[in-house]
Amino acid sequence: MESFLHKLKDISTFIFDVDGVLTDGSVYVMEEGTQARQFNIKDGYAIQLAVKCGYNVCAISGSRSKIPIYRLNSLGVQDVYVGAHTKTENFRIYLEEKRVLPASVLFMGDDIPDLEVMKLAGLAVCPADAAEEIKAISAYVSPHTGGRGAVRDVIEKVLKVQGKWMSEQAYSW
């Protein structure tokens, strides 16, 4: 664990998959055909705090749903890619736009579509309920499942290592 924590000191950017990471992977289909997803409020708190502390935060989803855009925009995250056919392409575009080196990126994914992009990130992590192939390439497996605090867990660890967790920004929501 100490080796993992040491790697957190250089993280400047968080990139998350959506379904199975920011949500528990469930999709609620209403009678009229609309879909809904559930997001965790503690994950949301950590995301908005990371934004306030100056971190780059991005989400890349294969789903075409606009729901993650609305949720993440409300937390201050402007960079949300939906309908990503190849997450690696969106990853490269984002890093180029932000002028970020892959070594400073923490990517959290949970399933096979995240495998290749996770290999490009400086630090690959996953929730407890990730696919075995994802766990195998992850430097850290959160004890929390997707949509149930895994995002909060990794953001909190980075901010604590970097001395930003209980900063002035932490007290305003």
PyMOL CGO cylinders between C-alpha atoms (Angstrom):
from pymol import cmd
from pymol.cgo import CYLINDER

trace = [
    CYLINDER, 0.00, 0.00, 0.00, 2.84, 2.41, 0.76, 0.3, 1, 1, 1, 1, 1, 1,
    CYLINDER, 2.84, 2.41, 0.76, 4.17, 2.04, -2.80, 0.3, 1, 1, 1, 1, 1, 1,
    CYLINDER, 4.17, 2.04, -2.80, 0.70, 2.88, -4.13, 0.3, 1, 1, 1, 1, 1, 1,
    CYLINDER, 0.70, 2.88, -4.13, 0.36, 5.93, -1.86, 0.3, 1, 1, 1, 1, 1, 1,
    CYLINDER, 0.36, 5.93, -1.86, 3.76, 7.18, -3.03, 0.3, 1, 1, 1, 1, 1, 1,
    CYLINDER, 3.76, 7.18, -3.03, 2.48, 7.16, -6.64, 0.3, 1, 1, 1, 1, 1, 1,
    CYLINDER, 2.48, 7.16, -6.64, -0.37, 9.51, -5.67, 0.3, 1, 1, 1, 1, 1, 1,
    CYLINDER, -0.37, 9.51, -5.67, 1.91, 12.48, -5.04, 0.3, 1, 1, 1, 1, 1, 1,
    CYLINDER, 1.91, 12.48, -5.04, 2.23, 13.21, -8.79, 0.3, 1, 1, 1, 1, 1, 1,
    CYLINDER, 2.23, 13.21, -8.79, -1.45, 12.86, -9.76, 0.3, 1, 1, 1, 1, 1, 1,
    CYLINDER, -1.45, 12.86, -9.76, -2.96, 16.03, -11.26, 0.3, 1, 1, 1, 1, 1, 1,
    CYLINDER, -2.96, 16.03, -11.26, -5.78, 14.48, -13.28, 0.3, 1, 1, 1, 1, 1, 1,
    CYLINDER, -5.78, 14.48, -13.28, -8.64, 12.11, -12.54, 0.3, 1, 1, 1, 1, 1, 1,
    CYLINDER, -8.64, 12.11, -12.54, -10.41, 10.32, -15.38, 0.3, 1, 1, 1, 1, 1, 1,
    CYLINDER, -10.41, 10.32, -15.38, -13.36, 8.06, -14.63, 0.3, 1, 1, 1, 1, 1, 1,
    CYLINDER, -13.36, 8.06, -14.63, -15.50, 5.63, -16.54, 0.3, 1, 1, 1, 1, 1, 1,
    CYLINDER, -15.50, 5.63, -16.54, -19.17, 6.24, -15.75, 0.3, 1, 1, 1, 1, 1, 1,
    CYLINDER, -19.17, 6.24, -15.75, -21.27, 3.06, -15.55, 0.3, 1, 1, 1, 1, 1, 1,
    CYLINDER, -21.27, 3.06, -15.55, -19.82, 0.76, -12.92, 0.3, 1, 1, 1, 1, 1, 1,
    CYLINDER, -19.82, 0.76, -12.92, -17.52, 3.45, -11.52, 0.3, 1, 1, 1, 1, 1, 1,
    CYLINDER, -17.52, 3.45, -11.52, -19.52, 6.66, -10.96, 0.3, 1, 1, 1, 1, 1, 1,
    CYLINDER, -19.52, 6.66, -10.96, -22.68, 4.53, -10.83, 0.3, 1, 1, 1, 1, 1, 1,
    CYLINDER, -22.68, 4.53, -10.83, -23.27, 1.00, -9.63, 0.3, 1, 1, 1, 1, 1, 1,
    CYLINDER, -23.27, 1.00, -9.63, -23.88, -0.04, -13.23, 0.3, 1, 1, 1, 1, 1, 1,
    CYLINDER, -23.88, -0.04, -13.23, -27.64, -0.26, -12.88, 0.3, 1, 1, 1, 1, 1, 1,
    CYLINDER, -27.64, -0.26, -12.88, -29.84, 1.38, -15.50, 0.3, 1, 1, 1, 1, 1, 1,
    CYLINDER, -29.84, 1.38, -15.50, -33.42, 2.08, -14.45, 0.3, 1, 1, 1, 1, 1, 1,
    CYLINDER, -33.42, 2.08, -14.45, -35.78, 2.05, -17.43, 0.3, 1, 1, 1, 1, 1, 1,
    CYLINDER, -35.78, 2.05, -17.43, -39.03, 3.89, -16.86, 0.3, 1, 1, 1, 1, 1, 1,
    CYLINDER, -39.03, 3.89, -16.86, -42.31, 2.83, -18.41, 0.3, 1, 1, 1, 1, 1, 1,
    CYLINDER, -42.31, 2.83, -18.41, -42.08, 5.57, -21.06, 0.3, 1, 1, 1, 1, 1, 1,
    CYLINDER, -42.08, 5.57, -21.06, -38.57, 4.38, -22.02, 0.3, 1, 1, 1, 1, 1, 1,
    CYLINDER, -38.57, 4.38, -22.02, -36.48, 7.02, -20.29, 0.3, 1, 1, 1, 1, 1, 1,
    CYLINDER, -36.48, 7.02, -20.29, -33.45, 5.80, -18.40, 0.3, 1, 1, 1, 1, 1, 1,
    CYLINDER, -33.45, 5.80, -18.40, -32.06, 6.81, -15.03, 0.3, 1, 1, 1, 1, 1, 1,
    CYLINDER, -32.06, 6.81, -15.03, -28.81, 6.16, -13.19, 0.3, 1, 1, 1, 1, 1, 1,
    CYLINDER, -28.81, 6.16, -13.19, -27.94, 6.56, -9.53, 0.3, 1, 1, 1, 1, 1, 1,
    CYLINDER, -27.94, 6.56, -9.53, -24.88, 8.54, -8.41, 0.3, 1, 1, 1, 1, 1, 1,
    CYLINDER, -24.88, 8.54, -8.41, -23.34, 8.55, -4.94, 0.3, 1, 1, 1, 1, 1, 1,
    CYLINDER, -23.34, 8.55, -4.94, -23.41, 11.88, -3.07, 0.3, 1, 1, 1, 1, 1, 1,
    CYLINDER, -23.41, 11.88, -3.07, -20.07, 11.20, -1.32, 0.3, 1, 1, 1, 1, 1, 1,
    CYLINDER, -20.07, 11.20, -1.32, -18.42, 10.52, -4.67, 0.3, 1, 1, 1, 1, 1, 1,
    CYLINDER, -18.42, 10.52, -4.67, -19.96, 13.81, -5.82, 0.3, 1, 1, 1, 1, 1, 1,
    CYLINDER, -19.96, 13.81, -5.82, -18.56, 15.70, -2.86, 0.3, 1, 1, 1, 1, 1, 1,
    CYLINDER, -18.56, 15.70, -2.86, -15.05, 14.41, -3.58, 0.3, 1, 1, 1, 1, 1, 1,
    CYLINDER, -15.05, 14.41, -3.58, -15.35, 15.23, -7.30, 0.3, 1, 1, 1, 1, 1, 1,
    CYLINDER, -15.35, 15.23, -7.30, -16.40, 18.84, -6.72, 0.3, 1, 1, 1, 1, 1, 1,
    CYLINDER, -16.40, 18.84, -6.72, -13.65, 19.21, -4.12, 0.3, 1, 1, 1, 1, 1, 1,
    CYLINDER, -13.65, 19.21, -4.12, -11.05, 17.92, -6.58, 0.3, 1, 1, 1, 1, 1, 1,
    CYLINDER, -11.05, 17.92, -6.58, -12.25, 20.49, -9.13, 0.3, 1, 1, 1, 1, 1, 1,
    CYLINDER, -12.25, 20.49, -9.13, -12.09, 23.29, -6.53, 0.3, 1, 1, 1, 1, 1, 1,
    CYLINDER, -12.09, 23.29, -6.53, -8.57, 22.21, -5.58, 0.3, 1, 1, 1, 1, 1, 1,
    CYLINDER, -8.57, 22.21, -5.58, -7.45, 22.62, -9.20, 0.3, 1, 1, 1, 1, 1, 1,
    CYLINDER, -7.45, 22.62, -9.20, -7.34, 19.02, -10.40, 0.3, 1, 1, 1, 1, 1, 1,
    CYLINDER, -7.34, 19.02, -10.40, -8.37, 18.11, -13.93, 0.3, 1, 1, 1, 1, 1, 1,
    CYLINDER, -8.37, 18.11, -13.93, -11.42, 15.85, -13.77, 0.3, 1, 1, 1, 1, 1, 1,
    CYLINDER, -11.42, 15.85, -13.77, -12.90, 14.06, -16.76, 0.3, 1, 1, 1, 1, 1, 1,
    CYLINDER, -12.90, 14.06, -16.76, -15.30, 11.21, -17.49, 0.3, 1, 1, 1, 1, 1, 1,
    CYLINDER, -15.30, 11.21, -17.49, -15.28, 8.97, -20.54, 0.3, 1, 1, 1, 1, 1, 1,
    CYLINDER, -15.28, 8.97, -20.54, -18.29, 6.72, -21.17, 0.3, 1, 1, 1, 1, 1, 1,
    CYLINDER, -18.29, 6.72, -21.17, -19.24, 4.37, -23.96, 0.3, 1, 1, 1, 1, 1, 1,
    CYLINDER, -19.24, 4.37, -23.96, -22.90, 5.09, -23.21, 0.3, 1, 1, 1, 1, 1, 1,
    CYLINDER, -22.90, 5.09, -23.21, -24.66, 7.76, -25.22, 0.3, 1, 1, 1, 1, 1, 1,
    CYLINDER, -24.66, 7.76, -25.22, -26.72, 8.86, -22.23, 0.3, 1, 1, 1, 1, 1, 1,
    CYLINDER, -26.72, 8.86, -22.23, -26.57, 12.57, -21.39, 0.3, 1, 1, 1, 1, 1, 1,
    CYLINDER, -26.57, 12.57, -21.39, -27.23, 11.89, -17.70, 0.3, 1, 1, 1, 1, 1, 1,
    CYLINDER, -27.23, 11.89, -17.70, -23.52, 11.88, -16.73, 0.3, 1, 1, 1, 1, 1, 1,
    CYLINDER, -23.52, 11.88, -16.73, -23.07, 15.25, -18.45, 0.3, 1, 1, 1, 1, 1, 1,
    CYLINDER, -23.07, 15.25, -18.45, -25.80, 16.84, -16.32, 0.3, 1, 1, 1, 1, 1, 1,
    CYLINDER, -25.80, 16.84, -16.32, -24.55, 15.29, -13.08, 0.3, 1, 1, 1, 1, 1, 1,
    CYLINDER, -24.55, 15.29, -13.08, -20.87, 16.03, -13.61, 0.3, 1, 1, 1, 1, 1, 1,
    CYLINDER, -20.87, 16.03, -13.61, -21.47, 19.56, -14.93, 0.3, 1, 1, 1, 1, 1, 1,
    CYLINDER, -21.47, 19.56, -14.93, -23.36, 20.27, -11.69, 0.3, 1, 1, 1, 1, 1, 1,
    CYLINDER, -23.36, 20.27, -11.69, -20.17, 19.27, -9.82, 0.3, 1, 1, 1, 1, 1, 1,
    CYLINDER, -20.17, 19.27, -9.82, -17.97, 21.56, -11.91, 0.3, 1, 1, 1, 1, 1, 1,
    CYLINDER, -17.97, 21.56, -11.91, -16.70, 18.92, -14.35, 0.3, 1, 1, 1, 1, 1, 1,
    CYLINDER, -16.70, 18.92, -14.35, -16.87, 20.26, -17.89, 0.3, 1, 1, 1, 1, 1, 1,
    CYLINDER, -16.87, 20.26, -17.89, -15.03, 17.47, -19.69, 0.3, 1, 1, 1, 1, 1, 1,
    CYLINDER, -15.03, 17.47, -19.69, -17.45, 14.58, -20.13, 0.3, 1, 1, 1, 1, 1, 1,
    CYLINDER, -17.45, 14.58, -20.13, -17.21, 12.34, -23.18, 0.3, 1, 1, 1, 1, 1, 1,
    CYLINDER, -17.21, 12.34, -23.18, -20.23, 10.14, -23.92, 0.3, 1, 1, 1, 1, 1, 1,
    CYLINDER, -20.23, 10.14, -23.92, -20.68, 7.68, -26.77, 0.3, 1, 1, 1, 1, 1, 1,
    CYLINDER, -20.68, 7.68, -26.77, -16.95, 6.98, -26.78, 0.3, 1, 1, 1, 1, 1, 1,
    CYLINDER, -16.95, 6.98, -26.78, -16.31, 4.17, -29.24, 0.3, 1, 1, 1, 1, 1, 1,
    CYLINDER, -16.31, 4.17, -29.24, -12.63, 4.04, -28.33, 0.3, 1, 1, 1, 1, 1, 1,
    CYLINDER, -12.63, 4.04, -28.33, -11.84, 5.51, -24.95, 0.3, 1, 1, 1, 1, 1, 1,
    CYLINDER, -11.84, 5.51, -24.95, -8.16, 5.67, -25.85, 0.3, 1, 1, 1, 1, 1, 1,
    CYLINDER, -8.16, 5.67, -25.85, -8.91, 8.30, -28.51, 0.3, 1, 1, 1, 1, 1, 1,
    CYLINDER, -8.91, 8.30, -28.51, -10.84, 10.49, -26.05, 0.3, 1, 1, 1, 1, 1, 1,
    CYLINDER, -10.84, 10.49, -26.05, -8.08, 9.98, -23.49, 0.3, 1, 1, 1, 1, 1, 1,
    CYLINDER, -8.08, 9.98, -23.49, -5.42, 11.21, -25.91, 0.3, 1, 1, 1, 1, 1, 1,
    CYLINDER, -5.42, 11.21, -25.91, -7.52, 14.18, -27.04, 0.3, 1, 1, 1, 1, 1, 1,
    CYLINDER, -7.52, 14.18, -27.04, -8.19, 15.21, -23.44, 0.3, 1, 1, 1, 1, 1, 1,
    CYLINDER, -8.19, 15.21, -23.44, -4.54, 14.96, -22.41, 0.3, 1, 1, 1, 1, 1, 1,
    CYLINDER, -4.54, 14.96, -22.41, -3.47, 16.98, -25.43, 0.3, 1, 1, 1, 1, 1, 1,
    CYLINDER, -3.47, 16.98, -25.43, -6.07, 19.70, -24.77, 0.3, 1, 1, 1, 1, 1, 1,
    CYLINDER, -6.07, 19.70, -24.77, -5.11, 19.95, -21.11, 0.3, 1, 1, 1, 1, 1, 1,
    CYLINDER, -5.11, 19.95, -21.11, -1.38, 19.48, -21.78, 0.3, 1, 1, 1, 1, 1, 1,
    CYLINDER, -1.38, 19.48, -21.78, -1.21, 16.66, -19.27, 0.3, 1, 1, 1, 1, 1, 1,
    CYLINDER, -1.21, 16.66, -19.27, 1.31, 13.84, -19.28, 0.3, 1, 1, 1, 1, 1, 1,
    CYLINDER, 1.31, 13.84, -19.28, -0.13, 10.31, -18.94, 0.3, 1, 1, 1, 1, 1, 1,
    CYLINDER, -0.13, 10.31, -18.94, 2.08, 9.73, -15.87, 0.3, 1, 1, 1, 1, 1, 1,
    CYLINDER, 2.08, 9.73, -15.87, 0.05, 12.27, -13.87, 0.3, 1, 1, 1, 1, 1, 1,
    CYLINDER, 0.05, 12.27, -13.87, -3.32, 10.64, -14.69, 0.3, 1, 1, 1, 1, 1, 1,
    CYLINDER, -3.32, 10.64, -14.69, -5.30, 8.35, -12.41, 0.3, 1, 1, 1, 1, 1, 1,
    CYLINDER, -5.30, 8.35, -12.41, -7.87, 6.40, -14.44, 0.3, 1, 1, 1, 1, 1, 1,
    CYLINDER, -7.87, 6.40, -14.44, -10.61, 4.39, -12.73, 0.3, 1, 1, 1, 1, 1, 1,
    CYLINDER, -10.61, 4.39, -12.73, -12.37, 1.79, -14.83, 0.3, 1, 1, 1, 1, 1, 1,
    CYLINDER, -12.37, 1.79, -14.83, -14.30, -1.36, -14.11, 0.3, 1, 1, 1, 1, 1, 1,
    CYLINDER, -14.30, -1.36, -14.11, -14.81, -3.49, -17.20, 0.3, 1, 1, 1, 1, 1, 1,
    CYLINDER, -14.81, -3.49, -17.20, -13.29, -4.71, -20.47, 0.3, 1, 1, 1, 1, 1, 1,
    CYLINDER, -13.29, -4.71, -20.47, -14.00, -1.51, -22.49, 0.3, 1, 1, 1, 1, 1, 1,
    CYLINDER, -14.00, -1.51, -22.49, -11.68, 0.31, -20.03, 0.3, 1, 1, 1, 1, 1, 1,
    CYLINDER, -11.68, 0.31, -20.03, -8.76, -2.11, -20.35, 0.3, 1, 1, 1, 1, 1, 1,
    CYLINDER, -8.76, -2.11, -20.35, -6.75, -0.44, -23.11, 0.3, 1, 1, 1, 1, 1, 1,
    CYLINDER, -6.75, -0.44, -23.11, -7.20, 3.13, -21.87, 0.3, 1, 1, 1, 1, 1, 1,
    CYLINDER, -7.20, 3.13, -21.87, -6.22, 2.10, -18.34, 0.3, 1, 1, 1, 1, 1, 1,
    CYLINDER, -6.22, 2.10, -18.34, -2.91, 0.81, -19.72, 0.3, 1, 1, 1, 1, 1, 1,
    CYLINDER, -2.91, 0.81, -19.72, -2.17, 4.35, -21.00, 0.3, 1, 1, 1, 1, 1, 1,
    CYLINDER, -2.17, 4.35, -21.00, -2.72, 6.07, -17.65, 0.3, 1, 1, 1, 1, 1, 1,
    CYLINDER, -2.72, 6.07, -17.65, 0.03, 6.61, -15.14, 0.3, 1, 1, 1, 1, 1, 1,
    CYLINDER, 0.03, 6.61, -15.14, -2.07, 4.96, -12.46, 0.3, 1, 1, 1, 1, 1, 1,
    CYLINDER, -2.07, 4.96, -12.46, -4.88, 2.47, -13.14, 0.3, 1, 1, 1, 1, 1, 1,
    CYLINDER, -4.88, 2.47, -13.14, -7.31, 1.81, -10.30, 0.3, 1, 1, 1, 1, 1, 1,
    CYLINDER, -7.31, 1.81, -10.30, -10.69, 0.12, -10.03, 0.3, 1, 1, 1, 1, 1, 1,
    CYLINDER, -10.69, 0.12, -10.03, -13.68, -0.51, -7.73, 0.3, 1, 1, 1, 1, 1, 1,
    CYLINDER, -13.68, -0.51, -7.73, -13.98, -3.74, -5.74, 0.3, 1, 1, 1, 1, 1, 1,
    CYLINDER, -13.98, -3.74, -5.74, -16.55, -5.18, -8.16, 0.3, 1, 1, 1, 1, 1, 1,
    CYLINDER, -16.55, -5.18, -8.16, -14.47, -4.65, -11.32, 0.3, 1, 1, 1, 1, 1, 1,
    CYLINDER, -14.47, -4.65, -11.32, -13.89, -7.43, -13.83, 0.3, 1, 1, 1, 1, 1, 1,
    CYLINDER, -13.89, -7.43, -13.83, -10.98, -9.70, -12.99, 0.3, 1, 1, 1, 1, 1, 1,
    CYLINDER, -10.98, -9.70, -12.99, -9.04, -8.50, -16.05, 0.3, 1, 1, 1, 1, 1, 1,
    CYLINDER, -9.04, -8.50, -16.05, -9.30, -4.93, -14.79, 0.3, 1, 1, 1, 1, 1, 1,
    CYLINDER, -9.30, -4.93, -14.79, -8.24, -5.88, -11.26, 0.3, 1, 1, 1, 1, 1, 1,
    CYLINDER, -8.24, -5.88, -11.26, -5.20, -7.62, -12.74, 0.3, 1, 1, 1, 1, 1, 1,
    CYLINDER, -5.20, -7.62, -12.74, -3.85, -4.40, -14.28, 0.3, 1, 1, 1, 1, 1, 1,
    CYLINDER, -3.85, -4.40, -14.28, -4.84, -2.06, -11.45, 0.3, 1, 1, 1, 1, 1, 1,
    CYLINDER, -4.84, -2.06, -11.45, -2.31, -0.65, -9.00, 0.3, 1, 1, 1, 1, 1, 1,
    CYLINDER, -2.31, -0.65, -9.00, -5.13, -0.34, -6.47, 0.3, 1, 1, 1, 1, 1, 1,
    CYLINDER, -5.13, -0.34, -6.47, -8.49, -2.03, -6.00, 0.3, 1, 1, 1, 1, 1, 1,
    CYLINDER, -8.49, -2.03, -6.00, -10.76, 0.10, -3.83, 0.3, 1, 1, 1, 1, 1, 1,
    CYLINDER, -10.76, 0.10, -3.83, -12.60, -1.78, -1.08, 0.3, 1, 1, 1, 1, 1, 1,
    CYLINDER, -12.60, -1.78, -1.08, -15.72, 0.09, -2.29, 0.3, 1, 1, 1, 1, 1, 1,
    CYLINDER, -15.72, 0.09, -2.29, -17.82, -0.92, -5.27, 0.3, 1, 1, 1, 1, 1, 1,
    CYLINDER, -17.82, -0.92, -5.27, -18.70, 1.25, -8.24, 0.3, 1, 1, 1, 1, 1, 1,
    CYLINDER, -18.70, 1.25, -8.24, -21.24, 3.95, -7.44, 0.3, 1, 1, 1, 1, 1, 1,
    CYLINDER, -21.24, 3.95, -7.44, -20.79, 3.25, -3.73, 0.3, 1, 1, 1, 1, 1, 1,
    CYLINDER, -20.79, 3.25, -3.73, -17.75, 5.28, -2.72, 0.3, 1, 1, 1, 1, 1, 1,
    CYLINDER, -17.75, 5.28, -2.72, -14.90, 3.96, -4.89, 0.3, 1, 1, 1, 1, 1, 1,
    CYLINDER, -14.90, 3.96, -4.89, -14.45, 7.38, -6.52, 0.3, 1, 1, 1, 1, 1, 1,
    CYLINDER, -14.45, 7.38, -6.52, -14.47, 9.13, -3.14, 0.3, 1, 1, 1, 1, 1, 1,
    CYLINDER, -14.47, 9.13, -3.14, -11.91, 6.62, -1.90, 0.3, 1, 1, 1, 1, 1, 1,
    CYLINDER, -11.91, 6.62, -1.90, -9.31, 7.36, -4.58, 0.3, 1, 1, 1, 1, 1, 1,
    CYLINDER, -9.31, 7.36, -4.58, -9.85, 11.12, -4.67, 0.3, 1, 1, 1, 1, 1, 1,
    CYLINDER, -9.85, 11.12, -4.67, -9.59, 11.30, -0.89, 0.3, 1, 1, 1, 1, 1, 1,
    CYLINDER, -9.59, 11.30, -0.89, -6.35, 9.31, -0.92, 0.3, 1, 1, 1, 1, 1, 1,
    CYLINDER, -6.35, 9.31, -0.92, -4.78, 11.61, -3.53, 0.3, 1, 1, 1, 1, 1, 1,
    CYLINDER, -4.78, 11.61, -3.53, -5.86, 14.78, -1.74, 0.3, 1, 1, 1, 1, 1, 1,
    CYLINDER, -5.86, 14.78, -1.74, -4.61, 13.47, 1.60, 0.3, 1, 1, 1, 1, 1, 1,
    CYLINDER, -4.61, 13.47, 1.60, -1.21, 12.48, 0.20, 0.3, 1, 1, 1, 1, 1, 1,
    CYLINDER, -1.21, 12.48, 0.20, -0.93, 15.93, -1.42, 0.3, 1, 1, 1, 1, 1, 1,
    CYLINDER, -0.93, 15.93, -1.42, -2.08, 17.77, 1.73, 0.3, 1, 1, 1, 1, 1, 1,
    CYLINDER, -2.08, 17.77, 1.73, -5.29, 19.13, 0.19, 0.3, 1, 1, 1, 1, 1, 1,
    CYLINDER, -5.29, 19.13, 0.19, -7.98, 17.01, 1.84, 0.3, 1, 1, 1, 1, 1, 1,
    CYLINDER, -7.98, 17.01, 1.84, -8.96, 19.30, 4.71, 0.3, 1, 1, 1, 1, 1, 1,
    CYLINDER, -8.96, 19.30, 4.71, -8.15, 22.49, 2.81, 0.3, 1, 1, 1, 1, 1, 1,
    CYLINDER, -8.15, 22.49, 2.81, -10.31, 25.61, 2.86, 0.3, 1, 1, 1, 1, 1, 1,
    CYLINDER, -10.31, 25.61, 2.86, -12.15, 24.32, -0.23, 0.3, 1, 1, 1, 1, 1, 1,
    CYLINDER, -12.15, 24.32, -0.23, -13.32, 21.26, 1.73, 0.3, 1, 1, 1, 1, 1, 1,
    CYLINDER, -13.32, 21.26, 1.73, -15.74, 23.31, 3.77, 0.3, 1, 1, 1, 1, 1, 1,
    CYLINDER, -15.74, 23.31, 3.77, -17.79, 24.80, 0.95, 0.3, 1, 1, 1, 1, 1, 1,
    CYLINDER, -17.79, 24.80, 0.95, -20.10, 22.69, -1.19, 0.3, 1, 1, 1, 1, 1, 1,
]
cmd.load_cgo(trace, "trace")
